[in-house]
Amino acid sequence: MAKVEVVSNVVKINQAIGDIYGFLSDFNRIGALVNMVRQMGNMDNMAQMAGAKADDMKKAKEMIENVRFTDDVCYIQIKNMGEIALQILEREEPKLIKLGGVVPFEYYLWIQLISDAPYETRLRVTFRGEMNMIYKMMLKGKLEQGINGFADALSKIPYSMFR
């Protein structure tokens, strides 16, 4: 097994650290955003907001059959793969949220927040996992892109709407 660590670029968010932490540390609030986007139904606008391509969003929508949320766990039903769960393992208000899960391998995500000023927050995402060498060779580049894309997408959420 090989250890893999990917650290995102630091992104700046012009919102209060408390609003960001409050949203990201509660999967029910994230679920409200997901349901709002589903009801809007316009994937092009969502893709632009997240900095993603509309085609990528469409592919993701086709692969994800169902998503359920509790305070601490997000369950995602993926076509031809089954259900995966992402769980909040640790909270350190207002600066850290540790997530974990098991797909074909065990992994952890840390979302770190630092406030520079009242409405200036910096965010960084760190991924750590242990996987066999074949997975590592296949996934390392995609993980780097995905973790940076995830951090960028988190920087675009209107957190104050979900207090």
Short mmCIF file of the C-alpha atoms (twelve columns), coordinates in Angstrom:
data_MODEL
# 
_entry.id   MODEL 
# 
loop_
_atom_site.group_PDB 
_atom_site.id 
_atom_site.type_symbol 
_atom_site.label_atom_id 
_atom_site.label_alt_id 
_atom_site.label_comp_id 
_atom_site.label_asym_id 
_atom_site.label_seq_id 
_atom_site.Cartn_x 
_atom_site.Cartn_y 
_atom_site.Cartn_z 
_atom_site.pdbx_PDB_model_num 
ATOM 1   C CA . MET A 1   0.000   0.000  0.000   1 
ATOM 2   C CA . ALA A 2   1.185   3.501  -0.832  1 
ATOM 3   C CA . LYS A 3   0.365   6.658  1.068   1 
ATOM 4   C CA . VAL A 4   -1.011  9.535  -0.993  1 
ATOM 5   C CA . GLU A 5   -1.294  13.134 0.156   1 
ATOM 6   C CA . VAL A 6   -2.690  15.965 -1.944  1 
ATOM 7   C CA . VAL A 7   -2.894  19.525 -0.626  1 
ATOM 8   C CA . SER A 8   -5.003  22.079 -2.480  1 
ATOM 9   C CA . ASN A 9   -4.038  25.599 -3.314  1 
ATOM 10  C CA . VAL A 10  -5.137  28.071 -0.631  1 
ATOM 11  C CA . VAL A 11  -8.290  29.880 -1.758  1 
ATOM 12  C CA . LYS A 12  -9.614  33.191 -0.456  1 
ATOM 13  C CA . ILE A 13  -13.276 33.531 0.503   1 
ATOM 14  C CA . ASN A 14  -14.700 36.984 1.227   1 
ATOM 15  C CA . GLN A 15  -17.079 35.729 3.901   1 
ATOM 16  C CA . ALA A 16  -17.023 35.286 7.671   1 
ATOM 17  C CA . ILE A 17  -15.204 32.194 8.953   1 
ATOM 18  C CA . GLY A 18  -18.165 31.364 11.242  1 
ATOM 19  C CA . ASP A 19  -20.609 31.227 8.308   1 
ATOM 20  C CA . ILE A 20  -18.255 29.008 6.302   1 
ATOM 21  C CA . TYR A 21  -17.545 26.665 9.215   1 
ATOM 22  C CA . GLY A 22  -21.235 26.486 10.190  1 
ATOM 23  C CA . PHE A 23  -22.203 25.415 6.684   1 
ATOM 24  C CA . LEU A 24  -19.387 22.950 5.998   1 
ATOM 25  C CA . SER A 25  -19.618 21.257 9.408   1 
ATOM 26  C CA . ASP A 26  -23.296 20.286 8.949   1 
ATOM 27  C CA . PHE A 27  -24.234 17.993 6.069   1 
ATOM 28  C CA . ASN A 28  -27.906 18.987 6.455   1 
ATOM 29  C CA . ARG A 29  -27.002 22.512 5.339   1 
ATOM 30  C CA . ILE A 30  -25.018 21.129 2.408   1 
ATOM 31  C CA . GLY A 31  -28.060 19.002 1.596   1 
ATOM 32  C CA . ALA A 32  -30.201 22.154 1.441   1 
ATOM 33  C CA . LEU A 33  -27.845 23.566 -1.207  1 
ATOM 34  C CA . VAL A 34  -27.871 20.301 -3.189  1 
ATOM 35  C CA . ASN A 35  -31.676 20.186 -3.116  1 
ATOM 36  C CA . MET A 36  -31.895 23.837 -4.167  1 
ATOM 37  C CA . VAL A 37  -29.668 23.139 -7.170  1 
ATOM 38  C CA . ARG A 38  -31.700 20.035 -8.060  1 
ATOM 39  C CA . GLN A 39  -34.912 22.064 -8.003  1 
ATOM 40  C CA . MET A 40  -33.390 24.790 -10.171 1 
ATOM 41  C CA . GLY A 41  -32.434 22.105 -12.657 1 
ATOM 42  C CA . ASN A 42  -30.087 24.369 -14.605 1 
ATOM 43  C CA . MET A 43  -26.751 22.557 -14.566 1 
ATOM 44  C CA . ASP A 44  -25.067 25.200 -16.751 1 
ATOM 45  C CA . ASN A 45  -25.515 27.872 -14.065 1 
ATOM 46  C CA . MET A 46  -24.353 25.491 -11.347 1 
ATOM 47  C CA . ALA A 47  -21.289 24.546 -13.401 1 
ATOM 48  C CA . GLN A 48  -20.382 28.207 -13.865 1 
ATOM 49  C CA . MET A 49  -20.809 28.879 -10.143 1 
ATOM 50  C CA . ALA A 50  -18.521 25.966 -9.265  1 
ATOM 51  C CA . GLY A 51  -16.026 26.728 -12.013 1 
ATOM 52  C CA . ALA A 52  -16.731 23.376 -13.693 1 
ATOM 53  C CA . LYS A 53  -17.682 22.467 -17.238 1 
ATOM 54  C CA . ALA A 54  -21.375 21.809 -17.884 1 
ATOM 55  C CA . ASP A 55  -20.489 18.460 -19.493 1 
ATOM 56  C CA . ASP A 56  -18.642 17.361 -16.341 1 
ATOM 57  C CA . MET A 57  -21.622 18.337 -14.199 1 
ATOM 58  C CA . LYS A 58  -23.951 16.415 -16.522 1 
ATOM 59  C CA . LYS A 59  -21.762 13.286 -16.274 1 
ATOM 60  C CA . ALA A 60  -21.699 13.554 -12.482 1 
ATOM 61  C CA . LYS A 61  -25.482 13.961 -12.394 1 
ATOM 62  C CA . GLU A 62  -25.893 10.842 -14.546 1 
ATOM 63  C CA . MET A 63  -23.610 8.780  -12.275 1 
ATOM 64  C CA . ILE A 64  -25.146 9.885  -8.978  1 
ATOM 65  C CA . GLU A 65  -28.466 8.145  -8.438  1 
ATOM 66  C CA . ASN A 66  -29.297 9.449  -4.974  1 
ATOM 67  C CA . VAL A 67  -27.836 11.571 -2.181  1 
ATOM 68  C CA . ARG A 68  -28.954 11.553 1.466   1 
ATOM 69  C CA . PHE A 69  -27.726 13.688 4.346   1 
ATOM 70  C CA . THR A 70  -27.681 13.588 8.133   1 
ATOM 71  C CA . ASP A 71  -25.826 16.020 10.422  1 
ATOM 72  C CA . ASP A 72  -22.617 13.982 10.170  1 
ATOM 73  C CA . VAL A 73  -22.882 11.738 7.099   1 
ATOM 74  C CA . CYS A 74  -23.453 12.200 3.378   1 
ATOM 75  C CA . TYR A 75  -24.539 9.030  1.554   1 
ATOM 76  C CA . ILE A 76  -24.053 8.960  -2.212  1 
ATOM 77  C CA . GLN A 77  -25.559 6.201  -4.364  1 
ATOM 78  C CA . ILE A 78  -23.366 5.851  -7.469  1 
ATOM 79  C CA . LYS A 79  -24.525 3.966  -10.555 1 
ATOM 80  C CA . ASN A 80  -22.820 0.553  -10.904 1 
ATOM 81  C CA . MET A 81  -20.800 1.109  -7.714  1 
ATOM 82  C CA . GLY A 82  -23.218 1.173  -4.801  1 
ATOM 83  C CA . GLU A 83  -23.462 3.533  -1.870  1 
ATOM 84  C CA . ILE A 84  -20.496 5.382  -0.445  1 
ATOM 85  C CA . ALA A 85  -20.511 7.475  2.696   1 
ATOM 86  C CA . LEU A 86  -18.540 10.560 3.634   1 
ATOM 87  C CA . GLN A 87  -18.571 11.147 7.381   1 
ATOM 88  C CA . ILE A 88  -17.549 14.106 9.513   1 
ATOM 89  C CA . LEU A 89  -15.078 12.590 11.972  1 
ATOM 90  C CA . GLU A 90  -13.880 15.657 13.833  1 
ATOM 91  C CA . ARG A 91  -14.802 19.309 14.241  1 
ATOM 92  C CA . GLU A 92  -12.579 22.014 15.671  1 
ATOM 93  C CA . GLU A 93  -14.622 25.210 15.518  1 
ATOM 94  C CA . PRO A 94  -14.049 27.395 13.539  1 
ATOM 95  C CA . LYS A 95  -10.895 26.153 11.866  1 
ATOM 96  C CA . LEU A 96  -11.016 22.432 11.014  1 
ATOM 97  C CA . ILE A 97  -13.402 19.802 9.701   1 
ATOM 98  C CA . LYS A 98  -12.037 16.275 9.261   1 
ATOM 99  C CA . LEU A 99  -13.947 13.966 6.944   1 
ATOM 100 C CA . GLY A 100 -13.378 10.312 6.180   1 
ATOM 101 C CA . GLY A 101 -14.687 7.474  4.121   1 
ATOM 102 C CA . VAL A 102 -13.945 4.211  2.431   1 
ATOM 103 C CA . VAL A 103 -14.253 3.723  -1.317  1 
ATOM 104 C CA . PRO A 104 -12.001 0.987  -2.650  1 
ATOM 105 C CA . PHE A 105 -9.533  2.508  -0.125  1 
ATOM 106 C CA . GLU A 106 -9.689  4.431  3.153   1 
ATOM 107 C CA . TYR A 107 -9.251  8.202  2.901   1 
ATOM 108 C CA . TYR A 108 -9.448  11.398 4.932   1 
ATOM 109 C CA . LEU A 109 -10.124 15.010 3.974   1 
ATOM 110 C CA . TRP A 110 -9.249  17.992 6.114   1 
ATOM 111 C CA . ILE A 111 -10.884 21.343 5.427   1 
ATOM 112 C CA . GLN A 112 -8.815  24.011 7.135   1 
ATOM 113 C CA . LEU A 113 -10.014 27.583 7.637   1 
ATOM 114 C CA . ILE A 114 -8.041  30.633 8.735   1 
ATOM 115 C CA . SER A 115 -9.485  34.121 9.171   1 
ATOM 116 C CA . ASP A 116 -7.266  37.032 8.138   1 
ATOM 117 C CA . ALA A 117 -9.908  39.704 8.784   1 
ATOM 118 C CA . PRO A 118 -13.649 39.751 9.616   1 
ATOM 119 C CA . TYR A 119 -14.783 38.905 6.058   1 
ATOM 120 C CA . GLU A 120 -11.592 37.372 4.709   1 
ATOM 121 C CA . THR A 121 -11.129 33.641 5.152   1 
ATOM 122 C CA . ARG A 122 -8.543  31.331 3.642   1 
ATOM 123 C CA . LEU A 123 -9.429  27.699 2.938   1 
ATOM 124 C CA . ARG A 124 -7.239  24.688 2.170   1 
ATOM 125 C CA . VAL A 125 -8.226  21.070 1.578   1 
ATOM 126 C CA . THR A 126 -5.886  18.160 2.314   1 
ATOM 127 C CA . PHE A 127 -6.508  14.607 1.115   1 
ATOM 128 C CA . ARG A 128 -4.739  11.595 2.626   1 
ATOM 129 C CA . GLY A 129 -5.312  8.027  1.640   1 
ATOM 130 C CA . GLU A 130 -3.643  4.682  1.485   1 
ATOM 131 C CA . MET A 131 -4.085  2.751  -1.741  1 
ATOM 132 C CA . ASN A 132 -2.303  0.164  -3.800  1 
ATOM 133 C CA . MET A 133 0.292   1.370  -6.315  1 
ATOM 134 C CA . ILE A 134 -1.990  0.805  -9.310  1 
ATOM 135 C CA . TYR A 135 -4.683  3.077  -7.822  1 
ATOM 136 C CA . LYS A 136 -2.010  5.620  -6.906  1 
ATOM 137 C CA . MET A 137 -0.621  5.748  -10.446 1 
ATOM 138 C CA . MET A 138 -4.114  5.947  -11.954 1 
ATOM 139 C CA . LEU A 139 -5.613  8.456  -9.531  1 
ATOM 140 C CA . LYS A 140 -2.848  10.821 -8.324  1 
ATOM 141 C CA . GLY A 141 -3.299  13.404 -11.119 1 
ATOM 142 C CA . LYS A 142 -7.087  13.208 -10.986 1 
ATOM 143 C CA . LEU A 143 -6.985  13.613 -7.184  1 
ATOM 144 C CA . GLU A 144 -4.817  16.732 -7.509  1 
ATOM 145 C CA . GLN A 145 -7.260  18.228 -10.019 1 
ATOM 146 C CA . GLY A 146 -10.263 17.148 -7.955  1 
ATOM 147 C CA . ILE A 147 -8.976  18.491 -4.635  1 
ATOM 148 C CA . ASN A 148 -8.072  21.866 -6.176  1 
ATOM 149 C CA . GLY A 149 -11.445 21.960 -7.955  1 
ATOM 150 C CA . PHE A 150 -13.185 21.112 -4.682  1 
ATOM 151 C CA . ALA A 151 -11.403 23.963 -2.874  1 
ATOM 152 C CA . ASP A 152 -12.298 26.366 -5.713  1 
ATOM 153 C CA . ALA A 153 -15.942 25.249 -5.626  1 
ATOM 154 C CA . LEU A 154 -16.059 25.749 -1.841  1 
ATOM 155 C CA . SER A 155 -14.834 29.317 -2.357  1 
ATOM 156 C CA . LYS A 156 -17.896 30.132 -4.496  1 
ATOM 157 C CA . ILE A 157 -20.700 29.057 -2.135  1 
ATOM 158 C CA . PRO A 158 -22.837 31.911 -0.729  1 
ATOM 159 C CA . TYR A 159 -22.464 30.682 2.875   1 
ATOM 160 C CA . SER A 160 -24.430 33.503 4.497   1 
ATOM 161 C CA . MET A 161 -27.571 32.271 2.681   1 
ATOM 162 C CA . PHE A 162 -27.520 29.065 4.740   1 
ATOM 163 C CA . ARG A 163 -27.203 30.340 8.321   1 
# 
